[in-house]
Amino acid sequence: MPPAVSRAVELLAGRRVTVLTGAGISTDSGIPDYRGPDSPPRAPMTYQQFVGDPDRRRHYWARNHVGWRHVHETRPNPGHLAVRRMEDLGGVNGVITQNVDTLHEVAGSRNVIDLHGRYDRVICLTCGRRISRDHLAERLDALNPGFADDVPDAEIAPDADAVIEATAHFRVADCEHCGGILKPEIVYFGENVPKARVEKAFAMLDDADGLLVAGSSLTVMSGLRFVRRAHKTDRPIVIVNRGSTRGDDLATVKIDRGCSPTLTTMAEALATRRTRPGSPATG
């Protein structure tokens, strides 16, 4: 076991931690991240562009209509399953994820805060009604027969997006109830995470004995603030991420490795400790 992983296990043994995850935990499920060491430059659409420019909004929905199918078919990887196992062992009180792919929930984690929303829900910006992305897919298929099948090799992005060309003929679906603009229930760049959701996440962290960050570069404040909160309240912090993060100087232990093998090793080591004679699990 690498020394840093061993130190992390020693630190986390006997503690209940909150897990904060980013795009890096989902790369092994086939969802590339925005800021990993090998990620190409990306310019995600902002909230202002989405609501203010009908052409950009049409192009977004055309791309999303293809990319959504890919994310819809992805499955949890060993990293997600390791987090669930640590939760089963009593070592995790909940997960705060910056991802919108719902893979922690699919993996069986029971207490998940989707900080940036979920890809599988859509909201009307006028009347506030919510519908499933499955239902919207049926409507978009009816409006654009065969469109998604014409671009099977599109590049997939973390927000269920895909890079394609020639979307001018794509027809966008508006709200069935009021005709308003439909938007994925995802926090866009330039949009704030709902205050109640942030407060719920802080309460989860405050109820824990430490913080485990997995697969996040902590580039944006929505994730970094939890590391700062843990540091301010003297909670130990373990960061698992390929490459540097904005929270490295606050980490108690930093592990520069992939999430799947590292979290799996940690979960196995913590499980072994709990079954040893004299451990907290066995008395």
MOLIN-V453884 format. One record per backbone hydrogen bond with DSSP energy under -1.0 kcal/mol. NH is the residue of the N-H (numbers start at 1). CO is the residue of the C=O. If there is no record, write none. Layout:
BEGIN
NH,CO
NH,CO
END
This chain:
BEGIN
6,2
7,3
8,4
9,5
10,6
11,7
12,8
13,9
15,12
17,91
18,210
19,94
20,212
21,96
22,214
24,215
25,22
26,23
29,26
30,27
31,26
39,36
47,189
50,46
51,47
52,48
53,49
57,53
58,54
59,55
60,56
61,57
62,58
63,59
64,60
65,61
67,63
68,64
71,67
72,68
74,71
81,77
82,78
83,79
84,80
85,81
86,82
87,83
88,84
89,85
90,87
91,86
93,17
95,111
96,19
97,113
98,21
106,102
107,103
108,105
109,104
113,95
115,97
115,113
117,114
118,185
119,100
122,131
123,183
124,129
125,181
128,124
131,122
133,120
136,132
137,133
138,134
139,135
140,136
141,137
142,138
143,139
144,140
147,144
150,147
154,151
157,161
160,157
163,155
170,167
175,180
179,175
183,123
185,121
186,184
187,116
191,188
198,194
199,195
200,196
201,197
202,198
203,199
204,200
205,201
206,202
207,203
208,205
209,16
211,236
212,18
213,238
214,20
215,240
223,220
224,220
225,221
226,223
228,224
229,225
230,226
231,227
232,228
233,229
234,231
235,230
238,211
239,253
240,213
241,255
246,217
248,245
250,247
252,237
253,237
255,239
257,255
262,258
263,259
264,260
265,261
266,262
267,263
268,264
269,265
270,266
271,267
272,268
273,269
274,270
279,276
283,279
END
